[in-house]
Structures are given as structure tokens and as C-alpha cells.
Amino acid sequence: MPPRWRAAAGGKPVDLAAALAQGRMLLPVDHPDPAHLHLTGTGLTHLGSAATRNAMHRKADPAELTDSMKMFRMGLEGGKPQPGQVGVQPEWFWKGNGHGAVAPGADLVSPGFALDGGEEPEIAGIYLIGPDGRPFRLGFALGNEFSDHVTERGNYLWLAHSKLRPASFGPEMRLGALPDHVEGASRVIRDGKVVWEKPFLSGEANMSHSLANLEHHHFKYALFRQPGDVHVHFLGTATLSFADGIAVRPGDRFQIECPEFGLPLCNRLIQHSHDAAPVAVAAL
């Protein structure tokens, strides 16, 4: 170890669990200019993820496939191409920029006009764009891809609206490859008691798309290969408390944990009361 590294490594060890409990944990990666941190994601990428979506978007004729089920089947058939080939593109959405990135332990704020504010336990890939425009994967983290499922259920074309919500990821970042099988637990805690709990699965063994295919279809756009930008890309889930009929309330806490990712990701849901009024645009 070089002398300057040894000097920098001096001092007392940090108790990460205590720091998390005290609300002192930052995001594992951020950007000095929040406009250059992009929150994005893909859906219908996990085996079983179509069941909930299909129920939400079912048409009058049960024999007719929903668009969600059609896209899911496309992923099953073409989401894991051979090396060097391009597979079918997944569902993709934009959640916002670094202004919507919420630190572990901090509150997830649902806007006053929202109809719901539910958790989505996911793995997020974290990327940095190099000076020549090449994406580099820094690692993976637990993610809560917080969304408005009632709005989405109203019409699947409102998916874009339902995703424009804050999101949290961390508290730790796992380096190296994502395990083929990832298994964790997602919980909703109310007044100190667990009111819903369910395991969630991720990793390519539980997905209809390969990681390489998801990464290609995000970074194929030159817009997302701007040097110095940071990307947090949520890889999808098949587990939602909303799918089990749970109606979350302000004050509820979401807890997402997985042994391979260290400390759990916990956030409290609160409702913003000052942004439900119509927005009047002024002319210059």
C-alpha cells in the first residue's frame, strides 16, 4: 500500500450500522451537479413480473393478451441473446435526475397529487461515463424504485407519470459481478410492526433479460453516454406490496434487505401537502 494511502486509511473505523441508524449515511454515489445523475429503469424483466402488471392492465376480454404480457413474452423469447448479438429491447422509463435521489434512511416524499406511493424492491446498476463516452459499471446496490401504482393501474399509458417519483438506493454498493441468484426480503413496517413481508428475487437466473441486454438498450442512446454523467438504472422486480392489496400510509417504513448487499435499505413514506394545487405558468 502506498504511503499516502496508509496515511489516508488512519483513524478510527466507522460503525456503518450506527451511522445508518443515526441518519448519517449518504448515497453510495452522487454527483456535484444533480442534473448529471440520471435515475432510470426497466420493467417486465423478471420471471413472474408480468403477473401483477397483467392484472393491473387486464382488458375486458380475458383471452386477449395485454400489451404488458406481450412485452413480457418478447423478453422471454429474445431477452437473452448470444454474445455479440442484440436482443429485444425491454420496457424502459425515466424517473428523474439527482434531485430525486434519496439517501438511505431519509424520507421518500410522495407528492400531494399522487394516488399511491409504493415500494419496488430492486437491484440498481450504478454507472459512470468515461471521458470518451464509454460507460463503466461501478457496482450494484439495493434500490427502492418508489412508484405510484394506482396511477399506473388507471391506464398503462400513465406509467411515465407513475414513475416520476423519488427513489433510494444503497446504503452499500457491491463491486464486481451481480450474482446469478439474488434473494432478499421486502417489508412494510407500520407503528413498529411488520404488516407485509415477502421475498424478492433478482439476478439473471430469475430474469427474462440478460444484464448485458438491459445495459445495451439503455446506453445505445448517445444522450446517455455524456462524459462525467452518473447513471442509476433500476433492473426491475416481481414483488410489490401493492399486488397483495396493501395500501401504504404516510409514516410507513419500507425495508429492503439482502445478505449479498450488506446493510438494509430503509426509508419512511411521507406525503407532501403543498404541491396538489394547479400550477399556473407566468408569461415573461
N, C-alpha and C positions, 0 to 999 in steps of 0.2 A: 504494500500500500504506500503510495507516495506520501512524503511528509506533510504536504498541505492537506491531504485527505485525513491523515491521522489527527491533525490538529482540529479539523472541522468536526471530526467524529467525537471529540472530547465532550465531557459534560455528563449530566445525569440522563439515564434512559427516560423516555416519555412513556407514561402509562396511557396507552391509546384508549383502553376501555373507560378510564376515568375522564379523559378529555372528551370522549363522545358523550358520556353521561352529563358532563358539565356544559355541553353545547359549544365546545371549542374546536370541533373538527371542521375543517374546510373541505370543499370538494377535492377529490384526488387530482384533478386537473382543471384549471380555468384559463382565462385569457385576460390580459390587462384591458383589452377593448372587448366588452361583451358582444358587440356586433360581429365579431370574428370567431365566435363559438357557436356552432350550429347543432341544434337538437333535432334529430330526425329519427325515423324508424320504419320498420316493415311489419306487415301483418299477414295473417294466414300462413305463417311459416312453420308452425309446429304441428305435429301429428295430434289430432284432436282439437285444434284451434278452430276448425270450421264449424263444429257442433254448436257452440254458443252463438257465433255470428249468424249461422244459418237460421237459428231460432229467432234471432232478433229481426232478420230481414226476410222471413218466410213470406212467400206470395200466397194469393188466395188458393191457387191450385197446388196442393202439396206434391203433385207429380212433377211440377216444373222446377228445375234447379234454380236456386237463387244465383245472382252474379257472384256472391261470395263463395258458394260451393263450386261454381265453375272455375274460379281463380284458384281455389284450393286444389282442385283436381289437376289443373295445369301445373301446379308446383309438384304434386306427386309424380306426374309423368315427365316433367322436364326441369325440375329444380336442382338436380344434382348431375350436371353434365360431366363428361370426361375431361381430364386435364387438358387445357388449351382450347376448350370449346366454351361457348356461351350458352347458358341455359335460359329458360323462360324468366321474364322479369317478374318480381313479386309486387304485391301491393306496397306502396310507398307513401309516406306522409311527412310533413314538416311540422314540428312542434314549436319552433321559435328559435331564439338565439340565447346568448348567455344571460340575458335579463330574466329568463325563465328557469335558469338552473338553480336549484335549491340545495343547500348544503345538508348533509346527513344530520338528523336531529332537529332541523329547522321546520317551520310550518309550511305545508302545502296550502296555498290560498286559492280557494275556488271563487271565481268572480260572482258578483251578485246576480247576473243574468243566467248563470248555469243552472241546469236542471238536475245535475248529479256531479259528484266528484269521487270517482272510484279508483282504486289501486289497480295496477297491472304489474305483477312481479316478472321482471325480465333480466336478461343479461345484456349489458351495453358494451359495445366495442368503442374504444377511445383511440382517436387517430390525430396525427399531426401532419400537415402538408409541408414537405420539404421545399428548399429554395428552388428546385427545378420542377415543382408541381407534382412530385411523386408522393402518394400517401404512405405514411408509416403508421403501423398499428403499435400503440404504446402498451395496450393491455386490455383487460376486461374488468368490469365492475358490476355489482348488483345494481339494478335500476328499478325505480318506480315510475313507470310511464303513465302518470296520472291522467285520466281522461273522463269525459262526460258521456257515459254510456246511454243515458236516457235520451240525450240529443241525438246520438248516433242511431238509436233504435227508431226514432221518429221517421228517419229517411236516410238510407245509406249514403246519399249524396251530401249529407251533413257530416260525414266522417271528418272532413277537413276542419269544420268548426269544432267538433268534439275534441280534436287533438290539440287545439291551441290553448294549452294549459301548461302550468309549470311542471317540472319533472325533477326528480332527485336521483343521484347515483353515488355509489361509494358504500361505506366510508373508505374501503381499501381497494386498491387496484391490483389485480392478479396479472403478473407478467407471463409471457410465453403463450403456448397454445391453449385454446379452450378445450377442456376435456370432452370426449365424445358423449359422455353421460354426466349431466349435472342435475342434482336433485336437492331441492331446498324446501322451505316451508314459508307460506304466506299467511299472515294473521291480521284480523281486525280486533283491536282491543278497545273496550268501552268501559269507562269507570274502573279501570284496573283489571277487568275480566275479559278473557278471550271469548268473543261472540261468534267468531268464524275462524276456521283454520283448515288449510288444505295444502298438500304437497304440490310443488310445481316442478316441471321437468324442462331441461334445455340441453344444449349440446347436439351435435349433428345426428347422433343416434335417435334423437327424438324430434327431428326436424324434417320437413319436406324439401327444404332448400339447403344447399351447402353454404358454409360461411363465405367461401370464395365467390359464389354466385351472388350473394347478397351484397358483398363489398363491390364487386364489379358494377352492378347495376346502380349503386349509389355514386361511385367515383367515376363512372363513364362520362359524367357531365363535367365539362371544364369549369363550370361555375363552382364546383365543389373541390377543385384542385388548385385553389389560390394559395400561394406560399405563405406560411405562417398561420393559416387558419387551423382551428381545432374542431374536430367533429366528434359528437357523442351520438352513436347510432344504436337505437334500441332494436333488438333482434326478434321481438315477438314473444307471445305467451299463449298458453291454452287454459290458464287458470284465472278466474275472476270471482270475487265475492258476489258481484252483481249477477252473475249467471246462476247463483244459488239463491237468489231472491233477497239478498242482504241490501238494505237501504242504509247507507252510511250516514252519520250525523256529524255536525261540527263538534269537535272535541275528540272524535275517534282517532285512534293511533293505528297507523299501518306499520307492520313489522315484517320485513323480508330477510330471511337468513339462509345461508348455505355454507356448510363447513369449508368448501374449497375457496371461499371468498372472505374468510376472516370474520370481522365484526358484523353484526346485523345492520341493515338499513332501516331506520325508524323515522317516521315523520307524522306530525299531527295535522289533521284536517281542520281548517278554519274557513269560514265563509266571509267574503268581503261584502260589505253592505253599502259601499259608496260608488259602485260602478254599474248600477242597474238602470239608471235614468238614461233617456235618449241623449246621444251625443250630437250637439249642434256644431256644425262646421262654420267658421267665420271666413269671410272673403277678405283678401288683402286689398 
